[in-house]
Each structure stands twice: as structure tokens, then as C-alpha cells.
Amino acid sequence: METHFHADFVSGHLDLSKKTGASIVYGPNAAPKFDAHIAQDGEELKVGNVILKVLHTPGHTMESTSYLLKDENGKEVGLFSGDTLFIGDVGRPDLAQKLVSDLTQEKLAGYLFDSLRNKIMPLADDIIVYPAHGAGSACGKNMSKETTDTLGNQKKTNYALRANMTKEEFIKEVTTGLVAPPAYFPLNVMLNIEGYESIDKVLERGQHDLSPEAFETAANETGALILDTRDPQTFAKGFVPNSINIGIDGSFAPWVGAMIPDIKQEILLVTDEGREEEVITRLARVGYDYTIGYLKGGFNSWKDAGKEVDQIKSITADELATLKSKENVEVLDVRKESEFLSEHIQDAKNTPLDFINDSMAQIDKNKTYYVHCAGGYRSMIFTSILRARGFDKLIDVKGGFKEIKESEKFQLTDYVCPSTLL
């Protein structure tokens, strides 16, 4: 049962349906390019001793649907709310407009207001809400770290469910502060609508173990991107030249989607040994199905074969402070603008990883820069990508802003509102 055509991940619905024989269910207005049961608003679907009632709740997308769970006694006990209602937030109303020309985020927000007021808020306060996302997802802007809550508590605490809120106020609040979604979102929506390659085929293609010689040949002959998914500091000490680092143990899938614009890009992997299948699977979850092999034996096999090795210099926050006290150094802060404005090193330049091409235009290849983020994950992505493009004077700051603050050796500043805005 799909709540809508998801943007942030490939659902896996076709593989699951094929392997189990189960029908794929969508709510009203859905028009997938494969066989599916398009449920009617109010339709009841029986699963074992329980019933799931279809509630059409457009707004995040036009086919958005919530499923109301009734137990064996017919009592309404839970709501699978998809991206209509989150804990502390509601779904952003600006994604579907990129696929349907006559929709605007204001129109979608209006539909969302009606869905919440007419379909969800009248339900009993003791119903448990089970949303599709939690904190950190780009599908909302104010999600709680909690993963479930009672509907009654959400009516009290969720800004979008205020009882005295007008539709105009709702539209303004849910459309304010939206940042651009990751570029891969529309591509994933189309994969979920039109279908995708079987995960079995993706795994079969990706799990080609390549010797260092074969790996080098494949990189030179195919134009594949070399993706190294090891820990950022492990990567910095030695890596295959021109590879980029996006660590598997961080926010891997969203950053792959943001940094690799073409989901059909061929990819060669360097991973920790034994994690190759995990990486291939997690790439496929966001639509990157064209892994064509991995380095057998990991980076150590490359080094042992005597192949060329590149490195990124990485220093501690204390070392940066010492340098800064002796000379004028250029610091690049690659966190989001909101993080930077909250607090940053005085005289640092904000060059967000989210907008790396714009940020790159501000950097002089001939200058040395010291790069940091919040904890060291994003700065290595940034530095590795720019190094692959010929920026070889970027130095990473280990531990990022967390270590910078803890060192207590830096003059920090926050955003000061210009007098013209007061």
C-alpha cells in the first residue's frame, strides 16, 4: 500500500509485488504505468483480522492517501499518514508542482489544509500517527525526532494543526522557509510511476569484483565515476585519484542524490571489504542502478599493486587556530546557510555543499583554503569533489565546527541583522 509516489527513495514495490504476488495499492488520482489497484476514497481493505480504510488526503501530492487502521473489533487505532502529516510538521507542498504544470505550491497547500481539517483532524485523539518520515528528511522542514505520537497531542503541538488557523495563514506558514529539494527527487518520482530495473539485476551487475588493473581499465574506458564510501578520515589518508568520498555511515543516500546529477551515471565503487552489496543496494534505493563493479580487496589492493595514490591533507581545529593566529588564512564553511548564520568563525566564507557548483565559482584554484562542516562528513565530500576537478589546495579540518567550538581558540560570530531591516 503506497501513500503516494515517493520522491526521496525508490519504493521497491515492483520487486515486492513480483516476489510475493501481492497487489500494489494506490489511492485516488494515481496513474502508474504498471498494474495496480487504484483504491477509492473510503474503501476498506481487509488484511487478516484488521481493516485499512482509504482516506484520500491530497496536498503533498494529488494522489496522497492515508490509511486508517481498524483492529479486529472495528476500533480505529492507527493512521499511516504518509507525507500528509508528520510528527511536528506536514508534507511540503512544492514537489508535485514540478511534475504537473498547472499546480502551484499554494494550490497544493490549500488542498493539504482541507485534507487535514476534513479527513484527519476529526479522528479520535487516541489514534497513533505513523508518518512516512522523521527528522532529517527533505520532505518536510520541521519534523520531530520522535517517530510516532497520538493525534491528540499533534493537535496541541503541531503548528499546522492549530484549530484557529485560517487557510490563508496555513498556506503562508507551510510555504515559508522551503529550501530547494534535492535534484534527484523528480527522477525518483518518475521511477516510482513508470517502473525501474529489478534489484536482482542491479545487484548482479554491480557485484563484479575487479582487480586493480581491471578497475583502472574500467575507469579509463567507461567514464564511470569512482565513489569511495569509506570513513572520511580513512579516505583522506589515501584514495584512488579522482574518486569522490561519500561515506556509507553518514547521510549517504541524500548526498549521493544531491552530488551525482545523473541517476544513469555508471559508478565504480571502493568500499570497506564486505560492504559492497550494502552500498549497491543503498545506491539503488535512490535510483542509482548503474554500479558496474567494485575494487576487489578494497583500497589496500590498489595500494599493494603499486598504483598511484592521492591524499587530502587534514588538520585539527587546534592546528587551524595556531595557523590563524600567525597569518591570514581563508576558511570555507560548507554547512547550510542557516547553520552558518547561527554561528561561524569570524571572516569565514559560507560555501554550502548543497550548492557546490555555485560555491566552486567563488574559489580560486591558486589559493589555499581550510574547509570545515559540522562534523567532518560534508567537508570531505566537498573537498574530494573539488580535488577531482583540479582544486588541489583545499585542506580539511577534522571534526568540523564541533571541534572548532570545543577548542575555544576561535573568535565566533553570528548573524547580525542589518539596520536597514530593523
N, C-alpha and C positions, 0 to 999 in steps of 0.2 A: 504494500500500500504506500504509494508515493504522495507526499503532501503537495509537491509542485515539481517543476523542472529545476533541479538544483543548479546553482552556478559555481559553487566552490569545489565540488567533487563530482566525479563520475559515479553514478549510483551503484552500478553493478547489477542492476535489475534484470538485464537480459541474460547474463550468466546464471543468476539465481533462478530465474524462471525456467531456463533450459534444463538445469540440473535437478530441479525439484518437481517440475510440471505445474507449479503454481501460476495462477494468473497474475498479471501486473495490473494494479488498480490505480486509476487517477480520478480526480474529481471533475466536475463540470468544466467545460470550455477547453479541456486538454485535447490536443490533436497530435499524438505521437505518430511516428512513421512506422510503427510496428503494432502487432496485435496487443490490445489491452482492453480491460473492462473500464469504460468511462461511466463512473457512478453518478447517480442523480442526487441532488441536494435532498437530504432527509432519508436517503436509502439506508437500510440496515443490513450489514454484512455479518453473518454468523460464523464464528471461528470457535469450534469446540463448544463449550458451555457459555461463552461470552459473546457479546454483540458489539460491533463498532458502527456507530451511526455517523454517516457522512454529513459534515457541516461545510458547505461551500463558503469560504471566507476570503474572497478576493481582496487584493490591496498590495501585498508584497509582489505577487504576480496575479494575473487574471484567473488562473486555474487553481490558485492556492486553496487548499482544503485542510480542515482539521478533522480528526477522528475522535468521537466521543465514546469512551469505553463504558459499557454497562456490564456489571457482573452477572452471575448465574441467576440472581434474584431480580434482575432488571434495574438495580440501583446504579445511577451514574456515578462513577468513581474516578475517572481519569480523562484527561484531554491531551491527545497528541497534537500539538498546536503548530508543528512545522515551523515556518518562519513568520507566522502571523503574530504570535505572542511569545516573547522571550521572558526570562526572569529579569525584571528591571527594565525591559525595553520592548519594542515591537520591531517587526521587519522593516528594513529600509525600502522606500517606495520608488527607487530610481533605477532599478536594474532592468525591469521588464520593458521600460520605455526604449531601451536600446534595440529591442527586437520587434517592437510594434510601433510604427511611425506616428500614429495618431494619439498615442498615450503620452502623458506628461507625468512627472513625479507628483504634481499637485493633484491630478485626476486620481492617480493610484492611491495617494494619501487619503483622499476623500472616500474611496471605496473601502480602504482599511478602517477608517473611522466607523463607517456603517457596519462593517463586519464585526468589529469588536463590540460595538454597542448593541447590535441586534442579535448576534449569534453567540457570543462568548460571555459577555458580562451578565446576562440574565441567568446563567447557570449557577448551580449551588456553590456556596463559598467553600465547602469542604472538598471539592473536586481537586485532585492533584494535577498540576500542569507539567507536561513533559515536552519541552521545546526541542527543536532540532539542533540548536547551538548553545554554547556557553561563552564565557568571557574569552576574548581574543579573536572571535570570528569577525570577518569583514562584512557580514550580512546584517549587522546592527552597529550601534555606536555607543551603547551604554549598558551592555549586558553584565549581569551579576556573575560572580564566580560560582554561585550556587546553581545546581543543575535541575532542581525541582522546587516547587513551592505550592501552597494552596492558592486557589484562585482568589479566595477571600483576602489573603494577605497581599496579593498582587493588586487588588482593587484599592488597597490602602496605601501601597508604597510605590507602585509603578506610575511614573509621571504621565504616561499616555492613557491611563485608565481613570483619571480624575473625573468624578461624577459631574462636576460643574463645568467641564471643559466644552467649549463650542467647537464645531467642526473647523472653523477658521483658525482658532487657536491650535488645534491639533495639527492641522496641515502645516502651519508655520513651525511648530516645535519639532515635528518629525523630519522636516526637510532642512532644518538649520543644522549646520555643522557636519554635513555629509562630505566625506573626502572621496576622491575618485576611487572606484573599486579596482582591484587588480585586473590587468588587461586580459587575463585568460578567462575571466568569468563568462563572457558571451560565447567563447569557444566551448566551454564545458556545457553550457545550456544546450547548444546545438547537438553535442554528442549525446546528451540525455534525451533529446527529442528524436534525433534521427537514428541513433544506434552507434555502436562502437565495436572495435575488434575484440574478440573473446580474450579474456585474461589468460587463458591457457596458451593461446598463440603468442601473446605478448611475452609471457614468461619463457616460452620455448625459444623465441628469437633473442631475448635479452641474455639468456644464460649460456652464452658462448664464452668459454674461458679461453682467453687469448694470451699467448706467451708475450714477453716484452717486444719481441721482433714483430709478431703478428699485430699486436696492439699499435705499435708505431706505424706499421704499414696501413692499417685501417684508418688511423687518424690522418695520415697524409693523403690517402686516396679518396676518402669519402667526404671530407669536410665536416666530420662529426665533432660535436662539442665534447670536450673532456670534462666530466663532472666528478670532482673528488668530494666524497661525503664524510671524510674523517673529521675528527675534532679540529677546530680552527688552529689551535696552537701546535698540534701534531702536524697539520698541513704546512704551517709556516716554516717548520724545520726542514722540509724537503718535499718537493712535489714534481710531477711531470710538467715540463714547461708548457705554458699556455692553458693549463687547466684552471677551472674556477672552483672555489670551495663553497659549498652549501652543506653544512653539517647535518647528518641524519638525525642527530639528537636535539636539534632546535626546531624552530617553526619551519620545517623542511618544505612541505608541500606548498604553502602560500608563497614562500620566497622563490621556489622554482618557477611557479606560475608568474610571479612578478618580474623575474630576471630573464627568463627564456621566452621570448615573444611568440615563437612558432611551436605549436604543440606537435608538429610533424618533424621537428628537428631531430636528426639522428644523434644519439648520445652514446659515448663510451664511458664506462664507469671505473673509478678507482675507489674501492671501499675497504673497510676493515674486513679481514677474512671471515667468511661465514655469514656476512650480512648482505650478500649480493641479491638474493631473492627478495629480501625485505625492501631493499632500495628500489628494485624494478617494480615491485607491487605498489609501493607508495608513489612512484612516479606515475604509474598507470591510473591511480586514483584521481589524479588531476588531469588526465588526458594525454600524458606524455608516454605514448606506446612504442616509441621507436628507439629503445635501447638496443644496440646491436652487438653488445658484448662487454666483458669486463676484464680487467687486468688480473690474470691468474697469479695467485700468490701475493696480491696487493702491491703496495708501493715498494716493499722490500725486494721483490723480484726484479723490479725496474732498476733499482739501485745496484743490486748484486750483478745485474747484466752489464753494468758499466755505462748505462745510458745517461744522457745529460740530465742534471737535476737543477731545479731552481729553488730559491728560498725567498721568504719575506722576512725582513728584519722586524723584530717585535721587542718593545721595551716596556718596562714597568712604569706606573704612574709616578713613582718617586724619581726615576731616571728622567722622565719628561720634565718634572718640576725643577730638577737640577739644571737641565739644559735651558729651560725657560728663564731661570734666574741669571744666566750668563749671557744670553743672546736673544734676539728676536726670532722666535720660531712660529711657523704657521701651523695652526691646529684646525683640522677638519672634523666637525661633529656631524656624523651621518645619521643621527636619530631623527625622528619625525620633528616637524616644525613645532608642534605643541610641546614635545619633550624639551626641545631646545629653549623655547620661550619660558618654560617653567624654571630652568636653572641651567647655566652653562659656564664654561671657562671664559673669563673676560677676554675679548678680542678673538675668540674662536669664530670660524665661519661655518654656518649651517649648510651642509651639502647632503640632503637626505638621500638614503639608499633608495627610497621609494621612487624617486625621480632621478635616477642615476645619470641619464643622458643629459638632463639639464644641469645637474651637478658637475658632470665632467667638463662641460663647457666653461666652467668657472676656474678650472685648474690649469696651471702652467706646467707642461711636461718637464721643464728645466728646473723647477723648484722642488725643494724637499718639503714634504708635509707629514704631519703626525696625525694619524687617523684613529678616532675612537667612536664607539657607540655606547650603549648602556652597559653591556656586559662582555663584549668581545666577539659576539656571533656575527652581527651585521657588518662590523668593520672589516672582518676578514673576507666576507662576500664582496664588499665594495673594493677592497684593495686588490683581491685576486682578479676581479673582472677588469679593473683598470690596468693592472700589470699585464694582462693578456693583450691589452690594447696599446702597450708601449709606454705606460706610465710606471717607470721603474724607480722612482724616488719617494714612494709612499712607505711610511713606517707605521706599523700597527702598535697601538697602546693596549697592552694586556689588561683584561678585566674591565676595560671601558670606564664609564663615568662612575660606576660603583667604586672602583679602586681610586679614582681621582678624588672623590668626596672623602673617602676614608683616609687618604694621605694627609688631608688638611694642610696641604702646601700650596694650594692654588687660590687665586682670587676669583670667586664665583660671582655671577650676576644673574639677575632675572630680567624679564621684560618690563620696561618702564613705558607706560602709556604716554605718547607724545602729548604735549599741552594742547595741540590743535584738536585732539579727540576728547579732551576733558570737558 
